[in-house]
Amino acid sequence: MTAPSSARVALVNLGCRLNRVESDIVANALISAGCELVDKSEADAIVINTCAVTGEAQTKTRKAVRGAARLSQSPFVVATGCAASLFASELRELGPNVVVEARKDLVAKRVLELMGADAGRQVRTGILALSPTPTGRTRPGIKIQDGCDNRCTYCIVWKARGPSRSVSSGEVVRAVEEAYGRGAHEVVLTGVNLGNYRTSEKDELGIGVGLDGLLSHILGTTSIDRVRISSLEPPDVSCGLLDVMASSGGRVAPFLHICLQSGCDATLKRMGRVYDTSLYARVVEQARARMPRLALGCDLIVGFPGETEEEFEQSYSFCEQMEFARMHVFRYSRRPGTPAAQYEDQVPPVTMARRSEAMRALAKRMRLRCMQGLLGTSEDVLVQSAGRAVSEGLFDVLVDESLPVGEFAHVRFETVEEGALVGKCIKS
Ligand code: SF4
């Protein structure tokens, strides 16, 4: 094949926020290797960053790969990410033009090879290497950690991603500065298990730091206006971390997404989770004592094997007590090769659907109550698109369309409309 002067590549992202960030890193590597990012219909190669967290995600992955492989211009399809690492042969069977490259840091190099382009061109490798986002997001994600050392019995992610490793604090600070330099006012620190964040003594700081140390370092050495932490496991929410957040003068968003998964101790135990509901409640109490405006989010699974009606009721009432601002409710998904997939007492889909519906209705009511509790108060919201902003606690806020996108506006919350706060601008 003759080397094209500029390989035309489409990038499709599936899955979680971390995948989104990693797709941006891949996009950056492709651009700096001389590729042009285009729509799927014009592409010579289509990169699909896959997901395998649930059976549904895996089905979507298969559909996306098969669909791309059948496009009339017969592009190469490069599957990368979690499903590529766990189910490579299954994906290869979806088309003769499907190539699997599980390592995202090698995707750009692989695309150049496939296109017959000069594979010796400088391609930045190392998935933990951080790059500024090429897409001008208003709240860019910064990957600070990958992998997980836990072994939850339902989870396939740690198998795909491997053991926990962290980006050095110096590299994170540089990425934050870069994002700020490109106009971002808020960055979101992401990882598979952020609480595992730990650098070695070889770090630029000369000492090993955890997430609290990293945050202090970012606050002390960069001018970023706001940092947001994505999800954490309950045992990792330390008093040190809460103190840094509470004393940051709002520079760390008063928002915590603490994975719960179940509000029933017996279920948590079967899930292989390393905390119980009393620890979870204590963590939340400590956080709220320091940050009265804290918005609390969680992930929750319904229908885990063996979840009886009584266990579900316990889970439901614990969630109600926690007064969550945001809940991601998932139905248990049986993932091959995990211990929970072998459990005998799988919950029927119809029961899971009913429980999921009940939990989602509760989540909606709690969210509304949290929003109503903010009425009459004011804060800086970040304008994401014309007329829409996001609050400190990740609530959607309707604002005046004339407010500049990507900037903060100080608004007072006047009312709640269609699931969003309505903010009146006091100062922009
Ligand atoms: S903490 Fe558990 S659920 Fe989360 S990635 Fe690790 S093993 Fe999976």
Boltz pocket constraint, residues with backbone or C-beta under 6 A from the ligand:
constraints:
  - pocket:
      binder: B
      contacts: [[A, 148], [A, 149], [A, 150], [A, 151], [A, 152], [A, 155], [A, 156], [A, 157], [A, 158], [A, 192], [A, 193], [A, 233]]
      max_distance: 6.0
